[in-house]
Amino acid sequence: MVYFVDDMNMPFVDKYDTQSAIELMRQKIDYGGWYDKIKIVLKEITNTQFCACMNPTAGSFNITPRMQRQFMTLAVQMPPPEIVRSIYFQIIDGHISDFHPDVAKMSNKLVDATIELHRLVMNNFLPSAVKFHYQFNLRELSNMSQGMCRMIKDFYKSPTDVARLWVHESERVFRDRMVNEADMQRYDEFRLPITKKYFDDCGGMEKAMEHITRIARIIDLPRGNAMLVGVGGSGKQSLARLASYICGNEVVQIAVSSTYGVTEFKENLLNLYKKAGVKGTPTTFLMTDNQIVKEVFLVYINDLLSTGLIADLFTPEDKDTFSNAVRTECKNAGILDTPENLWIFFIDKVRKYLHIVLCFSPVGDNACMILICGGKIPKDVSWNACKKAMGNVDAFLKSLQNFDKDNVPENCVAAVEKEYLSQAGFKAELIRSKSAAAAGLCGWVVNICKYFRIYQVVAPKRSALGEANNKLAGANKKLAGIRAKVKELQDRVAMLEEGLMKATNDKNAAVAQAEKTGRKAQLAERLINGLSGENARWNIEIKRMTEVEGKLVGDVLMASAFVSYAGPFNMMFR
């Protein structure tokens, strides 16, 4: 057991240089226990340790040397702000790192807001005779962090919920310690600006209700789609989810990972078409700008918003499946069930039940421009945007180098070929005389289009190669399994052969031992037969020894008498 002694320097030092409150503890550390005054025996205390701390701002500022010698002393200073921030950032960020992405990125705000509020409270609410408990240190930061770490990701899915929890914890840790209404109001004057600074959505319930009613009205209408623009943590997704719940819509949101790409996005879109067009489920497709990991996503969203048809999304089998799914509804509506009418009916049904809600940040306007213009960007807007995009040369060059050339929509390539490559003057060698940079971009566009057309031929071959490689991998895997089985059988045969060899050796050893025993038996028999002639002589000798045995006592008596009486005399006297 480890005993922790807080403020060990607080007891008064008497004239004998002792601190009576800790002398018993010192005696235990020095002698391992205490003496029983009645039995006069030492009561030993084992398996215990002591850890203590001293407050440099109160008490006697030191302890008796006889006590201090038993401890290893460490001077622990108040950590600087950057260390404090690092400590509590690791705690908060480690707890919410696997929460919803919008919540997971709130670590910096939560820590900075907590430290700033703590600093204001510590500097403005000082202890006094009446308010002696107005002492704020790392304990309050720890209490705040402890409260925030009680969040469960199943219930705290939006920044608004987290911000409200932060307000709640701050009031429990700081405001509840205030002794009067004036101090509480003064505390609120500190807390409110910090809340607005770091959590702009917290406390604005009236404004939030206005936004909810706006969003609900939009997505309650057929083909109603909304774009919510606001800074991170302003509650865009929470408002959209609440409005969707009010309208009875099912909310769908993609889960972006490091391997998420165009193929996965198309699969999600097909599921949305099935949910809205086949099942007729009112659905809200909620998407944030952070989930647009590929710029081609915007092209698909634009097509979905403008016409409901997304190029190269549906296979002929998909079209037949979706058309047949709405055939009965189409007939009941009095529409002839031709393939064209069925497809149009299906797309209209999708646009009726599927509502797109985009939650974007005001930082960057490319996505908004593309979506607002419906994919047809005016040249003066398109030129200003280009100048802005190329303003950061390094970033622009990097975007060209990392361009996803394998997933360019075919309609985009066709439009470029029709509008630009078909022009006689759209050649790099002609443009180079005007601008080398423009010539480079021209060549890049031409090469991308050429690559796409070549890729159309190469892609099936790549697919076939991949399929062949997969089959080869499967065959190799099967071969490896067979080889493993063969090895297992070989090992088993080797084990059986080893057992057979051991059994054979044991058998041979047993036969040899039997032969040796037989030879010994034969020798014994020969010995017994050879000694059978001595039987008569042994009988006579036994009879003689029996008679001698009868005279043995007398013979011994005579020999004893002779030795006793005649023994000391020589031959003459005898």
C-alpha positions as CSV (number, residue, x, y, z in Angstrom):
1,M,0.0,0.0,0.0
2,V,1.2,3.5,-0.9
3,Y,0.2,6.4,1.4
4,F,0.1,9.8,-0.2
5,V,0.6,12.7,2.3
6,D,-0.5,16.1,1.0
7,D,1.0,19.3,2.3
8,M,3.4,17.5,4.7
9,N,5.0,20.9,5.6
10,M,1.8,22.3,7.1
11,P,2.3,21.1,10.8
12,F,3.8,23.6,13.2
13,V,7.5,23.1,14.1
14,D,7.9,23.2,17.9
15,K,10.9,24.3,20.1
16,Y,12.4,20.8,19.9
17,D,12.5,21.1,16.1
18,T,9.8,18.4,15.7
19,Q,6.4,18.3,13.9
20,S,4.2,16.2,16.2
21,A,1.7,15.6,13.5
22,I,4.2,13.7,11.3
23,E,6.4,12.2,14.1
24,L,4.4,8.9,14.2
25,M,4.9,8.6,10.5
26,R,8.6,9.3,10.8
27,Q,8.8,6.6,13.5
28,K,7.2,4.1,11.2
29,I,9.6,5.0,8.4
30,D,12.6,4.8,10.6
31,Y,11.8,1.7,12.7
32,G,9.2,-0.1,10.6
33,G,6.4,0.2,13.1
34,W,5.3,1.4,16.6
35,Y,5.8,0.1,20.1
36,D,2.8,-1.2,22.1
37,K,3.0,0.8,25.4
38,I,1.2,-2.0,27.3
39,K,2.9,-5.1,25.9
40,I,6.2,-3.3,25.3
41,V,6.6,-5.0,21.9
42,L,7.2,-3.6,18.4
43,K,4.2,-3.8,16.1
44,E,5.7,-4.1,12.6
45,I,4.0,-2.6,9.6
46,T,5.2,-4.1,6.3
47,N,4.6,-3.6,2.5
48,T,3.9,0.1,2.8
49,Q,5.4,3.1,1.1
50,F,5.0,6.9,1.4
51,C,4.7,9.6,-1.2
52,A,4.4,13.2,0.0
53,C,4.2,16.7,-1.4
54,M,4.9,20.2,0.0
55,N,3.1,23.4,-0.7
56,P,5.7,26.2,-1.2
57,T,3.1,28.9,-0.6
58,A,1.8,27.8,2.8
59,G,2.9,26.2,6.1
60,S,6.5,26.1,7.5
61,F,8.1,25.8,4.1
62,N,10.3,22.9,5.4
63,I,10.1,19.7,7.4
64,T,12.4,18.1,10.0
65,P,15.7,16.8,8.4
66,R,15.1,13.5,10.2
67,M,12.0,13.1,8.1
68,Q,13.3,14.6,4.8
69,R,16.3,12.3,4.7
70,Q,13.9,9.4,4.1
71,F,12.6,10.8,0.9
72,M,14.0,11.5,-2.5
73,T,13.1,15.2,-3.1
74,L,12.0,16.6,-6.4
75,A,11.3,20.3,-7.1
76,V,8.2,20.5,-9.3
77,Q,7.6,23.9,-10.8
78,M,4.4,25.2,-12.4
79,P,4.7,24.2,-16.1
80,P,4.8,27.0,-18.7
81,P,1.7,27.6,-20.9
82,E,2.9,25.6,-23.9
83,I,3.6,22.5,-21.7
84,V,0.1,22.9,-20.0
85,R,-1.5,23.1,-23.4
86,S,0.5,20.1,-24.7
87,I,-0.6,18.0,-21.6
88,Y,-4.3,18.6,-21.8
89,F,-4.3,18.5,-25.6
90,Q,-3.0,15.0,-25.5
91,I,-5.7,14.0,-23.0
92,I,-8.6,15.6,-24.9
93,D,-7.4,14.7,-28.4
94,G,-6.6,11.1,-27.3
95,H,-10.2,10.7,-26.1
96,I,-12.1,12.2,-29.0
97,S,-9.8,11.1,-31.8
98,D,-12.2,8.3,-32.9
99,F,-15.3,10.5,-32.6
100,H,-17.2,11.9,-35.6
101,P,-14.7,13.9,-37.8
102,D,-16.3,17.2,-36.9
103,V,-16.0,16.5,-33.2
104,A,-12.5,14.9,-33.5
105,K,-11.0,18.2,-34.8
106,M,-12.3,20.2,-31.9
107,S,-9.4,19.3,-29.6
108,N,-7.5,22.6,-30.2
109,K,-10.6,24.7,-29.5
110,L,-11.5,22.8,-26.3
111,V,-8.0,23.1,-24.9
112,D,-7.4,26.7,-25.9
113,A,-10.8,27.8,-24.6
114,T,-10.3,26.0,-21.3
115,I,-6.8,27.4,-20.7
116,E,-7.9,31.0,-21.6
117,L,-10.9,30.8,-19.3
118,H,-8.7,29.4,-16.5
119,R,-6.2,32.2,-16.9
120,L,-8.9,34.8,-16.7
121,V,-10.5,33.3,-13.6
122,M,-7.1,32.7,-11.9
123,N,-6.0,36.4,-12.5
124,N,-9.3,38.1,-11.6
125,F,-10.7,36.0,-8.8
126,L,-8.1,36.2,-6.1
127,P,-8.4,34.6,-2.6
128,S,-9.3,36.7,0.4
129,A,-10.3,36.2,4.0
130,V,-13.9,35.5,2.9
131,K,-13.0,33.9,-0.4
132,F,-10.1,31.9,0.8
133,H,-11.0,29.0,-1.6
134,Y,-10.5,31.2,-4.7
135,Q,-7.3,29.3,-5.5
136,F,-7.3,28.1,-9.1
137,N,-4.5,25.9,-10.4
138,L,-4.0,22.8,-12.5
139,R,-6.6,21.0,-10.5
140,E,-9.4,23.0,-12.3
141,L,-7.9,22.2,-15.7
142,S,-7.8,18.6,-14.8
143,N,-11.4,18.7,-13.6
144,M,-12.4,20.3,-16.9
145,S,-10.5,17.7,-18.9
146,Q,-12.0,14.9,-16.8
147,G,-15.5,16.1,-17.4
148,M,-14.9,16.4,-21.2
149,C,-13.4,12.9,-21.3
150,R,-16.7,11.5,-20.1
151,M,-18.1,12.1,-23.5
152,I,-19.3,9.0,-25.4
153,K,-19.1,9.1,-29.1
154,D,-22.5,7.5,-29.6
155,F,-24.2,10.6,-28.0
156,Y,-21.8,13.4,-28.9
157,K,-21.8,13.4,-32.7
158,S,-21.9,17.2,-33.4
159,P,-19.7,20.2,-32.3
160,T,-22.8,21.8,-30.8
161,D,-23.2,19.0,-28.3
162,V,-19.6,19.2,-27.4
163,A,-19.7,23.0,-27.0
164,R,-22.7,22.7,-24.7
165,L,-20.9,20.1,-22.6
166,W,-17.9,22.5,-22.3
167,V,-20.1,25.3,-21.0
168,H,-21.7,22.9,-18.5
169,E,-18.3,21.7,-17.3
170,S,-16.9,25.2,-17.0
171,E,-19.8,26.4,-14.9
172,R,-19.6,23.3,-12.7
173,V,-15.8,23.8,-12.1
174,F,-15.6,27.6,-11.9
175,R,-19.0,29.2,-11.5
176,D,-20.2,27.0,-8.8
177,R,-17.3,28.1,-6.6
178,M,-18.4,31.7,-6.7
179,V,-19.8,32.9,-3.4
180,N,-22.2,35.7,-4.6
181,E,-24.2,36.8,-7.6
182,A,-21.8,39.6,-8.4
183,D,-18.9,37.1,-8.9
184,M,-21.2,34.9,-10.9
185,Q,-22.1,37.7,-13.3
186,R,-18.5,38.7,-13.6
187,Y,-17.6,35.2,-14.4
188,D,-20.3,35.1,-17.1
189,E,-18.7,38.2,-18.6
190,F,-15.5,36.3,-19.0
191,R,-17.1,33.0,-20.2
192,L,-19.5,34.3,-22.9
193,P,-16.8,36.0,-25.1
194,I,-14.7,32.9,-25.0
195,T,-17.7,30.7,-25.9
196,K,-18.4,32.9,-28.9
197,K,-14.8,33.0,-29.8
198,Y,-14.3,29.3,-29.9
199,F,-17.8,27.9,-30.1
200,D,-19.9,30.3,-32.2
201,D,-22.9,27.9,-32.3
202,C,-23.3,27.5,-28.6
203,G,-26.1,29.5,-27.0
204,G,-27.6,30.7,-30.3
205,M,-30.7,28.5,-30.0
206,E,-33.1,31.1,-31.5
207,K,-30.9,31.5,-34.6
208,A,-30.6,27.7,-34.7
209,M,-34.3,27.3,-34.8
210,E,-34.6,29.8,-37.7
211,H,-32.0,27.8,-39.6
212,I,-33.8,24.5,-38.8
213,T,-37.1,25.9,-40.2
214,R,-35.4,27.1,-43.3
215,I,-33.7,23.8,-43.9
216,A,-36.9,21.8,-43.1
217,R,-38.9,23.9,-45.6
218,I,-36.3,23.3,-48.3
219,I,-35.9,19.5,-48.0
220,D,-39.7,19.0,-47.4
221,L,-40.2,20.1,-51.0
222,P,-39.6,17.8,-54.0
223,R,-36.2,18.4,-55.5
224,G,-35.3,20.5,-52.5
225,N,-31.6,20.8,-51.9
226,A,-29.6,23.0,-49.5
227,M,-26.1,24.3,-49.1
228,L,-25.1,25.3,-45.6
229,V,-22.1,27.6,-45.4
230,G,-20.4,28.2,-42.1
231,V,-17.2,27.8,-40.2
232,G,-16.3,24.5,-38.6
233,G,-18.2,23.8,-35.5
234,S,-21.1,26.1,-36.3
235,G,-23.6,23.3,-36.2
236,K,-24.4,22.9,-39.9
237,Q,-24.6,19.1,-39.7
238,S,-26.6,19.1,-36.5
239,L,-29.2,21.5,-37.9
240,A,-29.4,19.4,-41.1
241,R,-29.9,16.2,-39.1
242,L,-32.6,17.8,-36.9
243,A,-34.4,19.2,-39.9
244,S,-34.3,15.9,-41.6
245,Y,-35.7,14.2,-38.5
246,I,-38.6,16.7,-38.5
247,C,-39.3,16.0,-42.1
248,G,-39.1,12.2,-41.6
249,N,-36.1,11.8,-43.8
250,E,-33.4,9.2,-43.4
251,V,-30.0,10.8,-43.2
252,V,-27.2,9.2,-45.2
253,Q,-23.5,10.3,-44.9
254,I,-20.5,8.7,-46.5
255,A,-17.6,7.4,-44.3
256,V,-14.4,8.6,-45.9
257,S,-11.2,6.6,-45.2
258,S,-7.7,6.6,-46.6
259,T,-8.7,4.2,-49.4
260,Y,-12.0,5.9,-50.2
261,G,-12.1,6.9,-53.9
262,V,-14.3,7.3,-57.0
263,T,-15.3,3.7,-57.0
264,E,-16.6,3.8,-53.5
265,F,-18.4,7.1,-54.1
266,K,-20.2,5.6,-57.1
267,E,-21.3,2.7,-55.0
268,N,-22.7,5.1,-52.4
269,L,-24.5,7.0,-55.1
270,L,-26.1,3.8,-56.5
271,N,-27.3,2.9,-53.0
272,L,-28.9,6.4,-52.7
273,Y,-30.7,5.9,-56.1
274,K,-31.9,2.5,-54.9
275,K,-33.1,3.9,-51.6
276,A,-34.9,6.9,-53.1
277,G,-36.0,5.5,-56.5
278,V,-36.8,1.9,-55.7
279,K,-37.9,2.0,-52.1
280,G,-39.3,5.5,-52.1
281,T,-37.6,6.4,-48.8
282,P,-37.3,10.1,-48.2
283,T,-33.5,10.6,-47.9
284,T,-31.2,13.4,-47.0
285,F,-27.7,13.0,-48.4
286,L,-25.5,15.0,-46.0
287,M,-22.0,15.8,-47.3
288,T,-19.2,18.1,-46.1
289,D,-16.4,19.7,-48.0
290,N,-13.9,17.5,-46.1
291,Q,-15.5,14.5,-47.6
292,I,-14.8,15.7,-51.2
293,V,-11.4,13.9,-51.4
294,K,-11.6,13.9,-55.2
295,E,-12.6,16.9,-57.3
296,V,-14.6,14.6,-59.6
297,F,-17.0,14.2,-56.7
298,L,-18.2,17.7,-57.5
299,V,-19.0,16.8,-61.1
300,Y,-21.2,13.9,-60.0
301,I,-23.0,16.1,-57.4
302,N,-23.5,18.8,-60.0
303,D,-25.1,16.2,-62.4
304,L,-27.3,14.9,-59.7
305,L,-28.5,18.4,-58.8
306,S,-29.0,19.6,-62.3
307,T,-30.6,16.7,-64.2
308,G,-30.5,13.7,-61.8
309,L,-28.5,11.7,-64.3
310,I,-24.9,10.9,-63.6
311,A,-22.7,9.9,-66.5
312,D,-21.0,6.5,-66.5
313,L,-22.7,5.6,-63.2
314,F,-25.3,3.1,-64.4
315,T,-24.7,-0.1,-66.2
316,P,-27.3,-1.5,-68.6
317,E,-28.2,-4.0,-65.9
318,D,-28.7,-1.2,-63.3
319,K,-31.0,0.6,-65.6
320,D,-33.1,-2.5,-66.3
321,T,-33.3,-3.3,-62.6
322,F,-34.3,0.2,-61.6
323,S,-36.8,0.5,-64.5
324,N,-38.5,-2.8,-63.6
325,A,-38.7,-1.8,-60.0
326,V,-41.0,1.2,-60.9
327,R,-43.0,-0.5,-63.6
328,T,-46.1,-1.0,-61.5
329,E,-46.0,2.6,-60.2
330,C,-45.6,3.9,-63.7
331,K,-48.6,2.0,-64.9
332,N,-50.7,3.1,-61.9
333,A,-49.8,6.7,-62.9
334,G,-51.3,6.1,-66.3
335,I,-48.0,6.3,-68.1
336,L,-47.1,3.8,-70.8
337,D,-44.3,1.5,-69.5
338,T,-41.8,1.9,-72.3
339,P,-38.1,1.7,-71.3
340,E,-37.7,5.4,-71.8
341,N,-40.8,6.3,-69.8
342,L,-39.7,3.9,-67.0
343,W,-36.3,5.4,-66.8
344,I,-37.6,9.0,-66.7
345,F,-40.2,8.0,-64.1
346,F,-37.4,6.5,-62.0
347,I,-35.2,9.5,-62.2
348,D,-38.1,11.8,-61.3
349,K,-38.8,9.7,-58.3
350,V,-35.2,9.9,-57.2
351,R,-35.2,13.7,-57.5
352,K,-38.5,13.8,-55.5
353,Y,-37.3,11.7,-52.5
354,L,-33.5,12.4,-52.5
355,H,-32.4,15.7,-51.0
356,I,-28.8,16.9,-51.1
357,V,-27.6,19.0,-48.1
358,L,-24.0,20.3,-48.5
359,C,-22.2,21.6,-45.5
360,F,-19.3,23.7,-46.7
361,S,-16.8,26.1,-45.2
362,P,-16.7,29.7,-46.5
363,V,-12.9,29.2,-47.0
364,G,-12.5,28.5,-50.8
365,D,-15.2,29.1,-53.4
366,N,-14.5,26.7,-56.2
367,A,-17.1,24.1,-55.1
368,C,-19.8,26.8,-54.6
369,M,-19.0,28.3,-58.0
370,I,-19.3,25.0,-59.8
371,L,-22.5,24.0,-58.1
372,I,-24.2,27.4,-58.4
373,C,-23.4,27.6,-62.1
374,G,-24.7,24.1,-62.7
375,G,-21.4,23.0,-64.3
376,K,-21.5,25.8,-66.9
377,I,-19.0,28.4,-65.5
378,P,-19.1,31.8,-67.2
379,K,-15.7,32.7,-68.7
380,D,-15.2,35.9,-66.7
381,V,-15.9,33.9,-63.5
382,S,-14.0,30.9,-64.9
383,W,-10.9,33.3,-65.6
384,N,-11.0,35.0,-62.1
385,A,-11.1,31.6,-60.5
386,C,-8.2,30.4,-62.6
387,K,-6.1,33.4,-61.6
388,K,-7.0,32.7,-57.9
389,A,-6.2,29.0,-58.3
390,M,-2.8,29.8,-60.0
391,G,-2.0,32.5,-57.4
392,N,-0.1,29.9,-55.3
393,V,2.2,28.5,-58.0
394,D,3.5,25.7,-55.8
395,A,0.1,24.5,-54.8
396,F,-1.2,24.8,-58.4
397,L,1.8,22.8,-59.7
398,K,1.3,20.2,-57.1
399,S,-2.4,19.8,-58.0
400,L,-1.4,19.2,-61.6
401,Q,1.2,16.6,-60.6
402,N,-1.3,14.8,-58.3
403,F,-4.2,15.0,-60.8
404,D,-6.3,11.8,-60.8
405,K,-5.9,11.1,-64.5
406,D,-7.4,7.6,-64.2
407,N,-10.8,8.8,-63.1
408,V,-11.6,11.7,-65.4
409,P,-15.3,11.8,-66.4
410,E,-15.7,11.0,-70.0
411,N,-18.1,13.9,-70.6
412,C,-15.5,16.3,-69.4
413,V,-12.9,14.9,-71.8
414,A,-15.5,15.0,-74.6
415,A,-16.3,18.6,-73.8
416,V,-12.6,19.6,-73.8
417,E,-12.1,17.8,-77.1
418,K,-15.1,19.5,-78.7
419,E,-14.6,23.0,-77.3
420,Y,-10.8,23.3,-77.3
421,L,-8.8,20.5,-79.0
422,S,-10.9,20.9,-82.1
423,Q,-9.6,24.5,-82.5
424,A,-6.7,24.8,-84.9
425,G,-4.9,27.3,-82.6
426,F,-5.0,25.0,-79.5
427,K,-1.4,23.7,-80.0
428,A,1.4,24.1,-77.6
429,E,3.9,25.1,-80.3
430,L,1.7,27.9,-81.4
431,I,1.0,29.2,-77.9
432,R,4.6,29.0,-76.8
433,S,5.4,32.2,-78.8
434,K,2.9,34.0,-76.5
435,S,3.5,32.3,-73.2
436,A,5.6,29.4,-72.2
437,A,3.5,28.7,-69.1
438,A,0.3,28.7,-71.2
439,A,2.0,26.4,-73.7
440,G,2.8,24.0,-70.8
441,L,-0.8,24.0,-69.6
442,C,-2.0,23.4,-73.2
443,G,0.3,20.5,-73.6
444,W,-0.8,19.1,-70.2
445,V,-4.5,19.3,-71.3
446,V,-3.7,17.6,-74.6
447,N,-1.7,14.9,-72.9
448,I,-4.4,14.2,-70.3
449,C,-7.0,13.8,-73.0
450,K,-4.7,11.5,-75.0
451,Y,-3.9,9.5,-71.9
452,F,-7.7,9.2,-71.2
453,R,-8.4,7.8,-74.7
454,I,-5.4,5.4,-74.4
455,Y,-6.5,4.5,-71.0
456,Q,-9.9,3.5,-72.3
457,V,-8.1,0.8,-74.3
458,V,-5.6,0.0,-71.7
459,A,-8.0,-0.1,-68.7
460,P,-9.8,-3.3,-69.9
461,K,-6.4,-4.9,-70.4
462,R,-5.3,-3.8,-67.0
463,S,-8.6,-5.2,-65.6
464,A,-7.9,-8.5,-67.4
465,L,-4.4,-8.5,-66.1
466,G,-5.6,-7.8,-62.6
467,E,-8.2,-10.6,-63.0
468,A,-5.5,-13.0,-64.3
469,N,-3.2,-12.0,-61.4
470,N,-6.1,-12.6,-59.0
471,K,-6.6,-16.1,-60.5
472,L,-2.9,-16.7,-60.3
473,A,-2.9,-15.6,-56.7
474,G,-5.8,-17.9,-56.0
475,A,-4.1,-20.8,-57.8
476,N,-0.8,-20.1,-55.9
477,K,-2.8,-20.0,-52.7
478,K,-4.4,-23.3,-53.5
479,L,-1.0,-24.8,-54.5
480,A,0.4,-23.5,-51.2
481,G,-2.4,-25.3,-49.4
482,I,-1.8,-28.5,-51.3
483,R,1.9,-28.3,-50.6
484,A,1.2,-27.7,-46.9
485,K,-1.0,-30.8,-46.9
486,V,1.7,-32.8,-48.7
487,K,4.3,-31.6,-46.2
488,E,1.9,-32.6,-43.4
489,L,1.5,-36.1,-44.9
490,Q,5.3,-36.4,-45.4
491,D,5.9,-35.4,-41.8
492,R,3.4,-38.0,-40.7
493,V,5.0,-40.7,-42.9
494,A,8.4,-39.8,-41.5
495,M,7.0,-40.0,-37.9
496,L,5.4,-43.4,-38.7
497,E,8.7,-44.7,-40.3
498,E,10.6,-43.5,-37.2
499,G,8.0,-45.4,-35.0
500,L,8.4,-48.5,-37.2
501,M,12.2,-48.4,-36.9
502,K,12.0,-48.1,-33.1
503,A,9.5,-51.0,-32.9
504,T,11.8,-53.1,-35.1
505,N,14.8,-52.3,-32.9
506,D,12.8,-53.2,-29.8
507,K,11.7,-56.5,-31.4
508,N,15.3,-57.4,-32.4
509,A,16.5,-56.5,-28.9
510,A,13.8,-58.7,-27.4
511,V,14.7,-61.7,-29.7
512,A,18.4,-61.3,-28.8
513,Q,17.5,-61.2,-25.1
514,A,15.3,-64.3,-25.4
515,E,18.2,-66.2,-27.2
516,K,20.6,-65.2,-24.5
517,T,18.2,-66.3,-21.7
518,G,17.8,-69.7,-23.6
519,R,21.5,-70.2,-23.7
520,K,21.8,-69.5,-19.9
521,A,19.0,-72.0,-19.3
522,Q,20.8,-74.6,-21.3
523,L,24.0,-74.0,-19.3
524,A,22.2,-74.2,-16.0
525,E,20.6,-77.5,-17.1
526,R,24.0,-78.9,-18.1
527,L,25.4,-77.8,-14.7
528,I,22.6,-79.5,-12.8
529,N,22.9,-82.7,-14.8
530,G,26.7,-82.7,-14.2
531,L,26.3,-82.3,-10.5
532,S,23.7,-85.1,-10.2
533,G,26.5,-87.7,-9.5
534,E,27.6,-86.0,-6.3
535,N,24.2,-86.7,-4.8
536,A,25.2,-90.0,-3.0
537,R,28.4,-88.4,-1.6
538,W,26.4,-85.4,-0.3
539,N,24.0,-87.7,1.5
540,I,26.9,-89.5,3.3
541,E,28.5,-86.2,4.2
542,I,25.2,-84.9,5.6
543,K,24.8,-88.0,7.8
544,R,28.4,-87.6,9.1
545,M,27.9,-83.9,9.9
546,T,24.7,-84.7,11.7
547,E,26.6,-87.0,14.1
548,V,29.3,-84.4,14.5
549,E,26.7,-81.9,15.4
550,G,25.4,-84.1,18.2
551,K,28.9,-84.2,19.8
552,L,29.6,-80.5,19.2
553,V,28.7,-79.3,22.7
554,G,31.0,-82.0,24.4
555,D,33.8,-81.3,22.1
556,V,33.6,-77.6,22.8
557,L,33.5,-78.3,26.6
558,M,36.6,-80.5,26.4
559,A,38.5,-77.9,24.2
560,S,37.6,-75.1,26.6
561,A,38.7,-77.0,29.7
562,F,42.0,-77.9,28.1
563,V,42.7,-74.3,27.0
564,S,41.7,-73.0,30.4
565,Y,43.8,-75.3,32.6
566,A,46.5,-76.8,30.4
567,G,47.0,-73.7,28.2
568,P,49.4,-71.8,30.6
569,F,51.8,-74.7,31.0
570,N,54.6,-75.7,28.6
571,M,55.0,-79.1,27.1
572,M,57.0,-80.4,30.1
573,F,54.3,-79.6,32.7
574,R,51.5,-80.9,30.4
